[in-house]
Amino acid sequence: MFKKVRSIFRSKKNKTKDNAIVNIERYVKNGRIPWSEGYHDYKFKMLYENIRDVDLLKSFRNKKLPNGYGKGLDERIVEIPWVIDNVSNNKTKFLDAGSSFNFDHIVSLQKLEDKDLTIFTFDPETNNFASKRISYVYEDLRELPFKDSYFDEIASISTIEHVDMDNSIYGWNQNNAHIHNQNKSYEYLKVIHELNRVLKPNGSLLITFPFGKFENHGFFQQFDDEMLLKITDILGGSGEYELDFFKYTPKGWEFCNQNDCKDIVSYNPHTGKGKLDDGAAHCRSVCCIKFKKNK
């Protein structure tokens, strides 16, 4: 069952690899409880395998996931494979807007190794792959320091929901006291405008975020129909877009339609808010947007 695990950790010391394998075995044996010991090792194992599995990626294209897919795992298990499947095989200027790719098991993908990759985030992170000729830029997504029409492809995975929110749990000191009032923040729309601005004509933009019933969790907000409409109004004015929706069930993740998500709430593992008996690890529904800019 775990014969592929060692390949994930080949760049680490043997002791670390052995610990990871033990953690994964213990996690599975104990019923795969989200955030328990071994959760992260198991999630990275599954992501490593899934984004390299041609047949699994094809199931995203065909909009029908295998039964039990991603049971007990957070939304990255659908967001990242969905993005990878939609990334081109061409050598392009590529922006990771939010630093979701900043892991060895992702940047080592052949699809990404052939790209001129820029990882953009607010503050430096422990992982750094400059030796792979990856560029790092640390600024605010609402004011991108790039010229118009600079990137061929852009991906932003579960990032815009954190804009203008309390990101202190990530170690970022920001004075956003207003986020505690439980109202919506529309600062994320500045990011949409900026990503559209730096995207080349005929370029592709991939965006994912938690979607369902509006919720303000302090460090992120879950978008609803009205907030999504504001995004598609912007993008629809300069190109064409497609929407995909995923929801979590006790059996795992599956494709769904927009209406299926309208009353879904997230589980906040930091506060316990939204915890149910379905085994969800975090958000229970996400929206994924694929946008192509006009010429």
Secondary structure, DSSP 8 states (H G I E B T S, - for coil): --TTHHHHTTTS-HHHHHHHHHHHHHHHHTT--TTSTTHHHHHHHHHHHHTT-HHHHHHHHTT---TTTTTT--THHHHHHHHHHHS-SS--EEEEETSTT-SHHHHTSHHHHTSEEEEEESS--S---GGGT-EEEES-TTS--S-TT-EEEEEEES-GGGTTS--GGGT-----GGGGG-----THHHHHHHHHHHEEEEEEEEEEEEBSS-EE-SS-EEB-HHHHHHHHHHHHTTEEEEEEEEEEETTEEEEE-GGGGTT-----TTT-TT--SS---S-SEEEEEEEEE--
